[in-house]
């Protein structure tokens, strides 16, 4: 009889212990672990012209981010959305490029900040004539729901190289913040080629080798008609943007460093966006299996980028790599001069 009572008591204690742990994990997931040992601090200013003096606790933003996630999962009604002061805001910052520079990684990492809400899909509003013709309200309704104190960020890498885009964005918001993430130009061009090659192979189609596309067979010089090469001439595209926006509204992110040392790059972006520092080393952990950093939102929720990120590049003739780097060198020097940021490219 005594043995049965002891077994019953152990079972009850086990159940109560499980409930206590479950409750604790639930509370951590709701409130977020990033704020637990840190003081509440305001968002220091808005991103457009006049800065708001209103202070808003980041702890509250983290809690509200949890509510936003629940609303997305439950398809909340318009009344519920209105009740919680949710709005669909036009972006106050846009990641305009470049393709294969790390735009998705940058967007996902910035989304670690409780004051940032990301548009999950590329909208292609400014670079697509059909979408642009649908008007600014169509664009706004493509944005995620957020709270007025948060900022919305979207990314569409084609914006950087599309001729009409700078003027179109200027007409929407002449004081918007613009983020450009770049990688070493030759590496970026090969990465661009690799993505296209993979798409061709999935459809059982053949494709030229990189060397044949990047080098003109008639002149044996770099083929500037090849889009992957043209996209990597960053200064040519940036000069078009500078006709509409001052350089102070741009921030260059080192995409190569974001892969190996993401935190310093993210801290520079936080400063550029006038956000209080909130992303820490706790939020970033290296996944040896994947070969790059993954994201930790709290002790419950981790996230790695899609498996398509970090593709293995094909081998390229070293002489072609040397020729491309020599070709890009003067353009890189001018890019450093314009942006005020020198990158460690060969």
C-alpha contacts under 8 A as a table, 3 or more apart, distances in Angstrom:
res1	aa1	res2	aa2	distance
1	X	4	X	5.19
1	X	5	X	6.37
2	X	5	X	5.12
2	X	6	X	6.26
3	X	6	X	5.17
3	X	7	X	6.22
4	X	7	X	5.10
4	X	8	X	6.11
5	X	8	X	5.04
5	X	9	X	6.10
6	X	9	X	5.04
6	X	10	X	6.18
7	X	10	X	5.15
7	X	11	X	6.23
8	X	11	X	5.12
8	X	12	X	6.29
9	X	12	X	5.14
9	X	13	X	6.21
10	X	13	X	5.12
10	X	14	X	6.12
11	X	14	X	5.08
11	X	15	X	6.31
12	X	15	X	5.14
12	X	16	X	6.19
13	X	16	X	5.07
13	X	17	X	5.97
14	X	17	X	5.07
14	X	18	X	6.17
15	X	18	X	5.15
15	X	19	X	6.26
16	X	19	X	5.10
16	X	20	X	6.21
17	X	20	X	5.11
17	X	21	X	6.25
18	X	21	X	5.22
18	X	22	X	6.03
19	X	22	X	5.05
19	X	23	X	6.08
20	X	23	X	5.16
20	X	24	X	6.22
21	X	24	X	5.08
21	X	25	X	6.21
22	X	25	X	5.21
22	X	26	X	6.15
23	X	26	X	5.06
23	X	27	X	6.27
24	X	27	X	5.22
24	X	28	X	6.28
25	X	28	X	5.10
25	X	29	X	6.15
25	X	300	X	7.43
26	X	29	X	5.15
26	X	30	X	6.18
27	X	30	X	5.03
27	X	31	X	6.13
27	X	32	X	7.98
28	X	31	X	5.44
28	X	32	X	5.33
28	X	33	X	5.90
28	X	298	X	7.58
28	X	299	X	7.61
29	X	32	X	5.29
29	X	33	X	7.35
29	X	66	X	7.88
29	X	298	X	6.63
29	X	299	X	7.41
29	X	300	X	6.30
29	X	301	X	7.92
30	X	63	X	5.96
30	X	66	X	5.87
31	X	59	X	7.21
31	X	62	X	6.21
31	X	63	X	4.86
31	X	66	X	7.58
32	X	35	X	6.60
32	X	36	X	7.58
32	X	59	X	7.99
32	X	62	X	6.22
32	X	63	X	6.99
32	X	297	X	7.65
32	X	298	X	5.96
33	X	36	X	5.53
33	X	297	X	7.99
33	X	298	X	5.42
33	X	299	X	7.17
34	X	37	X	7.55
34	X	38	X	7.55
34	X	278	X	7.81
34	X	298	X	7.12
35	X	38	X	5.09
35	X	39	X	7.20
35	X	40	X	7.50
35	X	58	X	7.89
35	X	59	X	6.11
40	X	57	X	5.56
40	X	58	X	6.16
40	X	59	X	6.38
41	X	55	X	7.99
41	X	56	X	7.55
41	X	57	X	5.74
41	X	58	X	6.33
41	X	276	X	7.54
42	X	55	X	4.82
42	X	56	X	5.11
42	X	57	X	5.50
42	X	58	X	6.67
42	X	276	X	7.35
43	X	46	X	7.76
43	X	55	X	6.31
43	X	56	X	6.38
43	X	57	X	7.70
43	X	58	X	7.57
43	X	115	X	7.90
43	X	274	X	7.60
43	X	275	X	5.85
43	X	276	X	5.95
44	X	53	X	7.94
44	X	55	X	7.77
44	X	274	X	6.00
44	X	275	X	6.17
44	X	276	X	6.52
45	X	51	X	4.73
45	X	52	X	5.45
45	X	53	X	6.58
45	X	274	X	6.37
45	X	275	X	7.83
46	X	49	X	7.84
46	X	50	X	7.29
46	X	51	X	4.80
46	X	52	X	5.83
46	X	274	X	7.08
47	X	51	X	7.14
47	X	92	X	6.31
47	X	93	X	7.95
47	X	175	X	8.00
47	X	176	X	7.21
47	X	177	X	7.19
47	X	273	X	6.46
47	X	274	X	6.86
48	X	51	X	6.91
48	X	92	X	7.19
48	X	175	X	5.66
48	X	176	X	6.40
49	X	175	X	6.50
56	X	60	X	7.61
56	X	61	X	7.89
56	X	149	X	7.09
57	X	60	X	5.39
57	X	61	X	6.65
58	X	61	X	4.79
58	X	62	X	6.17
58	X	114	X	6.60
58	X	115	X	7.10
59	X	62	X	5.18
59	X	63	X	6.37
60	X	63	X	5.04
60	X	64	X	6.08
61	X	64	X	4.96
61	X	65	X	6.00
61	X	114	X	5.76
61	X	115	X	6.37
61	X	150	X	7.75
62	X	65	X	5.00
62	X	66	X	6.61
62	X	114	X	5.16
62	X	115	X	7.82
63	X	66	X	5.26
63	X	67	X	6.74
64	X	67	X	4.88
64	X	68	X	6.22
64	X	147	X	7.99
65	X	68	X	4.97
65	X	69	X	6.36
65	X	114	X	6.94
66	X	69	X	5.17
66	X	70	X	6.44
67	X	70	X	5.02
67	X	71	X	6.18
68	X	71	X	5.06
68	X	72	X	6.27
68	X	145	X	7.41
68	X	146	X	7.32
69	X	72	X	5.22
69	X	73	X	6.34
70	X	73	X	5.09
70	X	74	X	6.10
71	X	74	X	5.16
71	X	75	X	5.75
71	X	76	X	5.05
72	X	75	X	5.40
72	X	76	X	6.89
76	X	80	X	6.05
76	X	81	X	6.62
77	X	80	X	5.24
77	X	81	X	6.33
78	X	81	X	5.01
78	X	82	X	6.07
79	X	82	X	5.10
79	X	83	X	6.01
80	X	83	X	5.02
80	X	84	X	6.50
81	X	84	X	5.50
81	X	85	X	6.48
81	X	86	X	5.38
81	X	87	X	7.91
82	X	85	X	5.12
82	X	86	X	5.99
83	X	86	X	7.74
85	X	147	X	6.50
85	X	148	X	7.76
86	X	145	X	5.79
86	X	146	X	5.35
86	X	147	X	5.14
86	X	148	X	7.36
87	X	145	X	5.26
87	X	146	X	5.43
87	X	147	X	6.11
87	X	148	X	6.82
88	X	140	X	6.29
88	X	141	X	6.31
88	X	143	X	5.65
88	X	144	X	5.86
88	X	145	X	4.76
88	X	146	X	6.19
89	X	140	X	6.23
89	X	143	X	6.57
89	X	144	X	7.75
89	X	145	X	7.48
89	X	146	X	7.26
89	X	148	X	7.86
89	X	151	X	7.81
89	X	152	X	6.61
90	X	139	X	7.76
90	X	140	X	5.33
90	X	143	X	6.91
90	X	152	X	6.82
91	X	94	X	6.63
91	X	143	X	7.85
91	X	151	X	6.82
91	X	152	X	4.63
91	X	153	X	5.14
91	X	154	X	6.55
92	X	151	X	6.15
92	X	152	X	6.06
92	X	153	X	6.48
92	X	176	X	5.60
92	X	177	X	6.44
93	X	151	X	7.86
93	X	152	X	7.01
93	X	153	X	5.19
93	X	154	X	7.17
93	X	176	X	5.77
93	X	177	X	4.58
93	X	178	X	5.74
93	X	179	X	7.31
93	X	273	X	7.97
94	X	153	X	5.51
94	X	154	X	5.20
94	X	155	X	5.67
94	X	156	X	7.99
94	X	176	X	7.75
94	X	177	X	6.59
94	X	178	X	5.27
94	X	179	X	6.11
95	X	103	X	6.81
95	X	107	X	7.72
95	X	153	X	7.41
95	X	154	X	6.28
95	X	155	X	4.47
95	X	156	X	6.60
95	X	157	X	7.15
95	X	178	X	6.08
95	X	179	X	4.59
95	X	180	X	6.03
95	X	181	X	7.72
96	X	155	X	5.98
96	X	156	X	5.71
96	X	157	X	5.22
96	X	158	X	7.12
96	X	159	X	5.15
96	X	160	X	5.18
96	X	178	X	6.62
96	X	179	X	6.10
96	X	180	X	5.88
97	X	101	X	7.08
97	X	103	X	6.44
97	X	155	X	7.47
97	X	156	X	6.61
97	X	157	X	3.85
97	X	158	X	6.54
97	X	159	X	6.51
97	X	160	X	5.20
97	X	179	X	7.40
97	X	180	X	5.20
97	X	181	X	6.04
97	X	182	X	7.60
98	X	101	X	5.14
98	X	102	X	7.60
98	X	103	X	6.88
98	X	157	X	4.96
98	X	158	X	7.20
98	X	160	X	6.31
98	X	180	X	6.40
98	X	181	X	5.94
98	X	182	X	6.05
98	X	231	X	7.83
99	X	102	X	7.44
99	X	103	X	7.12
99	X	157	X	4.90
99	X	158	X	6.75
99	X	192	X	7.41
99	X	231	X	8.00
100	X	103	X	7.17
100	X	188	X	6.01
100	X	191	X	6.36
100	X	192	X	5.96
101	X	181	X	5.59
101	X	182	X	4.83
101	X	183	X	5.30
101	X	188	X	6.46
101	X	255	X	5.72
102	X	105	X	5.31
102	X	106	X	6.15
102	X	181	X	6.43
102	X	182	X	7.44
102	X	183	X	7.97
102	X	255	X	5.73
103	X	106	X	5.16
103	X	107	X	6.19
103	X	155	X	6.88
103	X	157	X	6.96
103	X	181	X	6.46
104	X	107	X	5.17
104	X	108	X	6.17
104	X	155	X	7.71
105	X	108	X	5.26
105	X	109	X	6.07
105	X	305	X	7.11
106	X	109	X	5.17
106	X	110	X	6.11
106	X	181	X	7.95
106	X	258	X	7.89
107	X	110	X	5.23
107	X	111	X	6.24
107	X	118	X	6.99
107	X	153	X	7.69
107	X	154	X	7.66
107	X	155	X	7.22
108	X	111	X	5.07
108	X	112	X	7.08
108	X	118	X	7.79
109	X	112	X	5.50
109	X	113	X	7.97
109	X	266	X	7.61
109	X	295	X	7.04
110	X	113	X	5.77
110	X	116	X	6.87
110	X	266	X	7.11
111	X	114	X	7.27
111	X	116	X	5.55
111	X	117	X	6.09
111	X	118	X	6.21
112	X	116	X	7.54
112	X	279	X	6.52
112	X	283	X	7.39
112	X	295	X	7.79
112	X	297	X	6.32
113	X	116	X	5.49
113	X	278	X	6.04
113	X	279	X	5.98
114	X	117	X	7.83
114	X	150	X	7.90
114	X	278	X	7.79
115	X	149	X	7.16
115	X	150	X	4.63
115	X	151	X	6.27
115	X	275	X	7.74
116	X	150	X	5.63
116	X	151	X	5.11
116	X	152	X	6.02
116	X	153	X	7.17
117	X	144	X	7.25
117	X	146	X	6.64
117	X	150	X	6.75
117	X	151	X	6.06
117	X	152	X	4.83
117	X	153	X	6.38
118	X	144	X	7.03
118	X	152	X	5.62
118	X	153	X	4.99
118	X	154	X	5.94
119	X	122	X	7.35
119	X	142	X	7.84
119	X	143	X	5.73
119	X	144	X	5.79
119	X	152	X	7.13
119	X	153	X	6.30
119	X	154	X	5.03
119	X	155	X	7.61
120	X	154	X	7.63
121	X	154	X	7.99
122	X	154	X	7.07
122	X	155	X	5.92
122	X	156	X	5.24
123	X	139	X	7.70
123	X	142	X	7.23
123	X	154	X	7.72
123	X	155	X	7.74
123	X	156	X	6.80
124	X	127	X	5.65
124	X	128	X	5.82
124	X	131	X	7.22
124	X	156	X	6.06
124	X	158	X	7.82
124	X	159	X	7.87
125	X	128	X	5.63
125	X	129	X	7.77
125	X	131	X	5.21
125	X	132	X	5.20
125	X	139	X	6.61
126	X	129	X	7.37
126	X	131	X	7.52
126	X	132	X	5.74
126	X	159	X	6.94
126	X	164	X	7.62
126	X	165	X	5.37
126	X	168	X	6.33
126	X	169	X	7.01
127	X	132	X	7.54
127	X	158	X	6.86
127	X	159	X	5.90
127	X	162	X	6.19
127	X	164	X	6.98
127	X	165	X	5.82
128	X	131	X	5.37
128	X	132	X	6.00
129	X	132	X	5.02
129	X	133	X	6.01
130	X	133	X	5.20
130	X	134	X	6.83
131	X	134	X	5.35
131	X	135	X	7.56
132	X	135	X	5.78
132	X	136	X	7.59
134	X	137	X	7.88
134	X	138	X	5.97
134	X	139	X	7.90
135	X	138	X	5.55
135	X	139	X	6.75
136	X	139	X	4.98
136	X	140	X	6.18
136	X	172	X	7.94
137	X	140	X	4.96
137	X	141	X	6.17
138	X	141	X	5.28
138	X	142	X	6.57
139	X	142	X	5.22
139	X	143	X	7.02
140	X	143	X	5.37
141	X	144	X	7.75
143	X	152	X	7.59
144	X	152	X	7.68
146	X	150	X	6.39
146	X	151	X	7.78
146	X	152	X	7.56
147	X	150	X	5.43
148	X	151	X	7.64
156	X	159	X	5.84
157	X	160	X	6.17
158	X	161	X	5.77
158	X	162	X	6.23
159	X	162	X	5.37
159	X	165	X	5.89
159	X	166	X	7.92
160	X	165	X	7.62
160	X	237	X	6.62
160	X	238	X	7.65
161	X	231	X	6.80
161	X	237	X	5.82
162	X	165	X	5.77
163	X	166	X	7.18
163	X	240	X	7.56
164	X	167	X	6.08
164	X	168	X	6.51
165	X	168	X	5.08
165	X	169	X	6.11
166	X	169	X	5.33
166	X	170	X	6.09
166	X	240	X	7.48
166	X	241	X	5.48
166	X	244	X	6.64
167	X	170	X	5.00
167	X	171	X	6.25
167	X	244	X	6.62
168	X	171	X	5.24
168	X	172	X	6.60
169	X	172	X	5.10
169	X	173	X	6.22
169	X	174	X	7.28
170	X	173	X	5.19
170	X	174	X	4.44
170	X	175	X	7.76
170	X	176	X	7.94
170	X	244	X	6.66
170	X	245	X	7.59
171	X	174	X	6.40
173	X	176	X	5.53
174	X	245	X	7.25
175	X	245	X	7.95
175	X	249	X	7.25
176	X	249	X	7.00
177	X	249	X	5.16
177	X	250	X	6.29
177	X	251	X	7.96
177	X	273	X	7.35
178	X	249	X	5.98
178	X	250	X	4.79
178	X	251	X	6.41
179	X	250	X	5.79
179	X	251	X	5.05
179	X	252	X	6.19
179	X	253	X	7.21
180	X	250	X	7.19
180	X	251	X	6.20
180	X	252	X	4.96
180	X	253	X	6.02
181	X	252	X	5.76
181	X	253	X	4.43
181	X	254	X	5.95
181	X	255	X	5.50
182	X	185	X	7.82
182	X	252	X	7.25
182	X	253	X	6.38
182	X	254	X	5.72
182	X	255	X	5.16
182	X	256	X	7.69
183	X	187	X	6.95
183	X	188	X	5.77
183	X	254	X	6.42
183	X	255	X	4.94
183	X	256	X	5.44
184	X	187	X	5.46
184	X	188	X	6.09
184	X	256	X	7.24
184	X	345	X	5.81
185	X	188	X	5.04
185	X	189	X	6.15
185	X	232	X	4.94
185	X	233	X	7.36
185	X	325	X	7.68
185	X	328	X	7.06
186	X	189	X	5.08
186	X	190	X	6.31
186	X	229	X	7.84
186	X	232	X	7.36
186	X	321	X	6.91
186	X	324	X	6.33
186	X	325	X	6.32
186	X	328	X	7.92
187	X	190	X	5.21
187	X	191	X	6.15
188	X	191	X	5.00
188	X	192	X	6.10
188	X	228	X	8.00
188	X	232	X	6.98
189	X	192	X	5.00
189	X	193	X	6.25
189	X	228	X	4.92
189	X	229	X	5.84
189	X	231	X	7.75
189	X	232	X	6.53
190	X	193	X	4.99
190	X	194	X	6.09
190	X	210	X	7.32
190	X	228	X	7.71
190	X	313	X	6.94
191	X	194	X	4.95
191	X	195	X	6.37
191	X	311	X	7.80
191	X	313	X	6.54
192	X	195	X	5.42
192	X	196	X	6.60
192	X	228	X	6.08
193	X	196	X	5.25
193	X	197	X	6.03
193	X	210	X	6.78
193	X	228	X	6.80
194	X	197	X	4.96
194	X	198	X	6.13
194	X	311	X	7.50
194	X	313	X	6.10
194	X	314	X	7.21
195	X	198	X	5.23
195	X	199	X	6.44
195	X	311	X	7.88
196	X	199	X	5.13
196	X	200	X	6.33
197	X	200	X	5.09
197	X	201	X	6.20
197	X	207	X	6.55
198	X	201	X	5.09
198	X	202	X	6.22
199	X	202	X	5.22
199	X	203	X	6.65
200	X	203	X	5.27
200	X	204	X	6.31
200	X	205	X	5.00
200	X	206	X	6.54
200	X	207	X	6.84
201	X	204	X	4.76
201	X	205	X	5.46
201	X	206	X	6.79
202	X	205	X	7.52
208	X	212	X	6.41
208	X	213	X	6.82
209	X	212	X	5.49
209	X	213	X	6.75
210	X	213	X	5.26
210	X	214	X	6.03
210	X	316	X	7.16
211	X	214	X	5.24
211	X	215	X	5.92
211	X	316	X	6.96
211	X	317	X	7.18
211	X	320	X	6.66
212	X	215	X	5.67
212	X	216	X	7.17
212	X	217	X	7.13
213	X	216	X	7.11
213	X	223	X	7.15
213	X	226	X	6.50
214	X	222	X	5.93
214	X	223	X	5.25
214	X	224	X	7.80
214	X	226	X	6.37
214	X	229	X	6.80
215	X	220	X	5.87
215	X	221	X	5.58
215	X	222	X	4.60
215	X	223	X	4.95
215	X	320	X	7.68
216	X	219	X	5.62
216	X	220	X	5.19
216	X	221	X	5.56
216	X	222	X	6.01
216	X	223	X	4.93
217	X	220	X	5.21
217	X	221	X	7.77
222	X	323	X	7.45
222	X	324	X	6.69
222	X	327	X	7.29
223	X	226	X	5.75
223	X	229	X	7.25
224	X	227	X	7.38
224	X	229	X	5.94
224	X	230	X	5.59
225	X	229	X	7.57
225	X	230	X	6.76
226	X	229	X	5.51
226	X	230	X	6.27
227	X	230	X	4.90
227	X	231	X	5.96
228	X	231	X	5.40
228	X	232	X	6.68
229	X	232	X	5.37
229	X	233	X	7.02
230	X	233	X	5.51
231	X	234	X	6.68
232	X	328	X	7.97
233	X	236	X	5.86
233	X	237	X	7.22
233	X	328	X	6.86
233	X	331	X	6.39
233	X	332	X	7.76
234	X	237	X	5.51
234	X	238	X	6.17
234	X	331	X	7.36
234	X	332	X	7.54
234	X	335	X	6.85
235	X	238	X	4.97
235	X	239	X	6.06
235	X	331	X	6.15
235	X	332	X	7.25
235	X	334	X	6.67
235	X	335	X	5.06
236	X	239	X	5.50
236	X	240	X	7.05
237	X	240	X	5.45
237	X	241	X	6.89
238	X	241	X	5.11
238	X	242	X	6.29
239	X	242	X	5.07
239	X	243	X	6.87
240	X	243	X	5.67
240	X	244	X	7.86
241	X	244	X	5.72
241	X	245	X	6.20
242	X	245	X	5.00
242	X	246	X	5.93
242	X	247	X	6.71
243	X	246	X	7.96
245	X	249	X	6.64
246	X	249	X	5.84
246	X	250	X	7.66
247	X	250	X	5.43
247	X	338	X	7.79
247	X	339	X	6.83
248	X	251	X	7.60
251	X	269	X	7.44
251	X	272	X	7.06
252	X	339	X	7.38
252	X	341	X	7.47
253	X	258	X	7.79
253	X	265	X	6.57
253	X	269	X	7.76
254	X	257	X	5.39
254	X	258	X	6.20
254	X	265	X	7.08
254	X	343	X	7.33
255	X	258	X	4.93
255	X	259	X	6.61
256	X	259	X	5.47
256	X	260	X	6.92
257	X	260	X	5.16
257	X	261	X	5.32
257	X	262	X	6.41
257	X	265	X	7.28
258	X	261	X	5.38
258	X	262	X	4.06
258	X	263	X	7.56
258	X	265	X	6.14
258	X	266	X	7.97
259	X	262	X	6.02
259	X	292	X	6.47
259	X	293	X	7.09
260	X	292	X	7.46
260	X	293	X	7.92
261	X	264	X	6.61
261	X	265	X	7.39
262	X	265	X	5.46
262	X	266	X	6.23
262	X	284	X	7.94
262	X	293	X	7.92
263	X	266	X	5.10
263	X	267	X	6.14
263	X	279	X	7.58
263	X	280	X	6.90
263	X	281	X	6.60
263	X	284	X	7.70
264	X	267	X	5.12
264	X	268	X	6.39
265	X	268	X	5.23
265	X	269	X	6.52
266	X	269	X	5.03
266	X	270	X	6.21
266	X	279	X	7.46
267	X	270	X	5.02
267	X	271	X	6.34
267	X	277	X	6.72
267	X	279	X	7.29
268	X	271	X	5.19
268	X	272	X	6.27
269	X	272	X	4.93
269	X	273	X	6.12
270	X	273	X	5.23
270	X	274	X	6.20
270	X	275	X	5.04
270	X	276	X	6.77
270	X	277	X	6.25
271	X	274	X	5.07
271	X	275	X	5.95
271	X	276	X	7.28
271	X	277	X	7.48
272	X	275	X	7.66
279	X	282	X	7.94
279	X	283	X	6.50
280	X	283	X	5.60
280	X	284	X	7.34
281	X	284	X	5.32
281	X	285	X	7.49
282	X	285	X	7.28
282	X	296	X	7.02
283	X	295	X	5.57
283	X	296	X	4.40
283	X	297	X	6.00
283	X	298	X	7.67
284	X	293	X	6.19
284	X	294	X	5.82
284	X	295	X	4.97
284	X	296	X	5.92
285	X	293	X	5.40
285	X	294	X	5.50
285	X	295	X	6.53
285	X	296	X	7.25
286	X	291	X	7.32
286	X	292	X	5.71
286	X	293	X	4.23
286	X	294	X	6.13
287	X	290	X	5.44
287	X	291	X	5.79
287	X	292	X	5.70
287	X	293	X	5.71
287	X	294	X	6.33
288	X	291	X	4.89
288	X	292	X	6.94
293	X	304	X	7.49
294	X	302	X	7.40
294	X	303	X	5.91
294	X	304	X	4.52
294	X	305	X	6.96
295	X	302	X	5.59
295	X	303	X	5.04
295	X	304	X	6.11
296	X	299	X	7.32
296	X	301	X	6.30
296	X	302	X	4.42
296	X	303	X	6.44
297	X	300	X	7.67
297	X	301	X	5.59
297	X	302	X	5.96
297	X	303	X	7.96
298	X	301	X	5.49
298	X	302	X	7.15
299	X	302	X	7.70
305	X	309	X	6.62
306	X	309	X	5.76
307	X	310	X	7.52
308	X	311	X	6.21
316	X	320	X	7.18
316	X	321	X	7.11
317	X	320	X	5.38
317	X	321	X	6.62
318	X	321	X	5.01
318	X	322	X	6.18
319	X	322	X	5.04
319	X	323	X	6.14
320	X	323	X	5.01
320	X	324	X	6.13
321	X	324	X	5.16
321	X	325	X	6.17
322	X	325	X	5.22
322	X	326	X	6.19
323	X	326	X	5.21
323	X	327	X	6.20
324	X	327	X	4.96
324	X	328	X	6.17
325	X	328	X	5.15
325	X	329	X	5.99
325	X	346	X	6.91
326	X	329	X	5.27
326	X	330	X	7.98
327	X	330	X	7.16
327	X	331	X	7.99
328	X	331	X	5.37
328	X	332	X	6.07
329	X	332	X	5.07
329	X	333	X	6.30
329	X	346	X	7.86
330	X	333	X	5.09
330	X	334	X	6.38
331	X	334	X	5.20
331	X	335	X	6.19
332	X	335	X	4.93
332	X	336	X	6.23
333	X	336	X	5.17
333	X	337	X	6.30
334	X	337	X	4.98
334	X	338	X	6.18
335	X	338	X	5.24
335	X	339	X	6.09
336	X	339	X	5.40
336	X	340	X	5.52
336	X	341	X	5.16
336	X	342	X	4.97
336	X	343	X	7.32
337	X	340	X	5.39
337	X	341	X	7.28
337	X	342	X	7.80
